[in-house]
């Protein structure tokens, strides 16, 4: 983090740099990785594999299956029309003369 401040006269800018916890943790992690690497490179630490690993062996075999036999009885859907008397509203329109607002544009000096 950087703080910018001026001295008492207001003449110069003083820059103070302060390291945060993230910077300290990063430095410690890098030092730890370097130390571990050096220990392996110098032979001080040694890793011997005593038993080799392997993937599991999987035998996949399948034979075709079959669908179950089902005896299904269902209802029959009947679609048609029937005559019914219902009330239906009727809309009637008439022509009538009324006054409506008009908007226009005039040029300078025209009436």
C-alpha positions as CSV (number, residue, x, y, z in Angstrom):
1,X,0.0,0.0,0.0
2,X,1.3,3.5,-0.8
3,X,0.4,6.6,1.1
4,X,0.9,10.1,-0.5
5,X,1.2,12.9,2.0
6,X,2.6,16.5,1.9
7,X,4.9,18.1,4.5
8,X,3.8,20.9,6.8
9,X,4.6,23.6,4.3
10,X,2.7,21.7,1.5
11,X,5.8,21.8,-0.7
12,X,6.8,18.3,-1.3
13,X,5.1,14.9,-1.5
14,X,6.2,12.2,0.8
15,X,5.6,8.6,-0.4
16,X,5.4,5.9,2.2
17,X,5.3,2.3,1.0
18,X,3.9,-0.3,3.4
19,X,3.9,-4.0,2.7
20,X,0.7,-5.9,3.4
21,X,0.2,-9.4,4.7
22,X,-0.2,-10.7,1.1
23,X,3.3,-9.7,0.2
24,X,4.7,-11.3,3.3
25,X,2.9,-14.6,2.7
26,X,4.0,-14.7,-0.9
27,X,7.7,-14.2,0.1
28,X,7.4,-16.9,2.7
29,X,5.9,-19.3,0.2
30,X,8.6,-18.7,-2.4
31,X,11.3,-19.2,0.2
32,X,9.7,-22.5,1.3
33,X,9.5,-23.7,-2.3
34,X,13.2,-22.8,-2.9
35,X,14.3,-24.6,0.3
36,X,12.4,-27.8,-0.6
37,X,13.8,-27.7,-4.1
38,X,17.3,-27.4,-2.9
39,X,16.9,-30.3,-0.4
40,X,15.8,-32.5,-3.3
41,X,18.5,-31.3,-5.7
42,X,21.3,-31.8,-3.2
43,X,20.2,-35.3,-2.3
44,X,19.5,-34.5,1.3
45,X,15.9,-35.5,0.7
46,X,15.2,-38.5,-1.6
47,X,12.0,-40.1,-2.7
48,X,12.1,-43.8,-3.6
49,X,9.1,-45.4,-5.2
50,X,8.8,-48.8,-3.7
51,X,5.6,-50.0,-5.5
52,X,4.5,-48.8,-8.8
53,X,0.9,-47.6,-9.2
54,X,-1.5,-48.8,-11.9
55,X,-4.9,-48.1,-13.1
56,X,-7.6,-50.6,-12.3
57,X,-8.4,-53.2,-14.9
58,X,-12.0,-53.0,-15.9
59,X,-13.8,-55.6,-18.0
60,X,-16.8,-54.2,-19.7
61,X,-19.2,-56.6,-21.3
62,X,-22.9,-56.1,-21.9
63,X,-25.6,-57.9,-23.8
64,X,-28.6,-56.3,-25.3
65,X,-31.6,-55.9,-23.1
66,X,-35.3,-56.0,-23.9
67,X,-38.3,-53.9,-23.2
68,X,-40.9,-55.2,-20.8
69,X,-44.1,-56.5,-22.2
70,X,-47.1,-54.4,-21.2
71,X,-50.8,-54.9,-21.8
72,X,-52.3,-51.4,-21.7
73,X,-56.0,-50.5,-21.8
74,X,-56.8,-46.8,-22.0
75,X,-59.9,-44.7,-22.5
76,X,-60.9,-43.3,-25.9
77,X,-61.0,-39.5,-26.4
78,X,-64.0,-38.4,-28.4
79,X,-63.9,-35.0,-30.1
80,X,-66.9,-33.4,-31.8
81,X,-69.4,-30.5,-31.8
82,X,-72.8,-29.9,-30.3
83,X,-75.3,-27.2,-30.8
84,X,-75.8,-24.8,-27.8
85,X,-77.6,-21.4,-27.5
86,X,-75.4,-18.8,-25.8
87,X,-75.7,-15.0,-25.5
88,X,-73.2,-13.1,-27.7
89,X,-72.8,-9.3,-27.3
90,X,-73.1,-7.3,-30.5
91,X,-71.2,-4.0,-31.0
92,X,-72.9,-1.3,-33.0
93,X,-70.9,1.6,-34.4
94,X,-72.2,5.0,-35.8
95,X,-70.4,7.9,-37.5
96,X,-70.6,11.2,-35.7
97,X,-68.9,14.5,-36.3
98,X,-66.9,16.0,-33.4
99,X,-64.2,18.7,-32.9
100,X,-60.7,17.4,-32.4
101,X,-57.5,19.4,-31.7
102,X,-55.3,20.2,-34.7
103,X,-51.5,20.8,-34.5
104,X,-49.6,22.5,-37.3
105,X,-46.4,24.4,-38.0
106,X,-46.1,27.9,-39.5
107,X,-43.1,29.5,-41.2
108,X,-42.1,33.0,-40.2
109,X,-44.6,35.6,-41.3
110,X,-47.2,33.1,-42.7
111,X,-50.7,32.9,-41.4
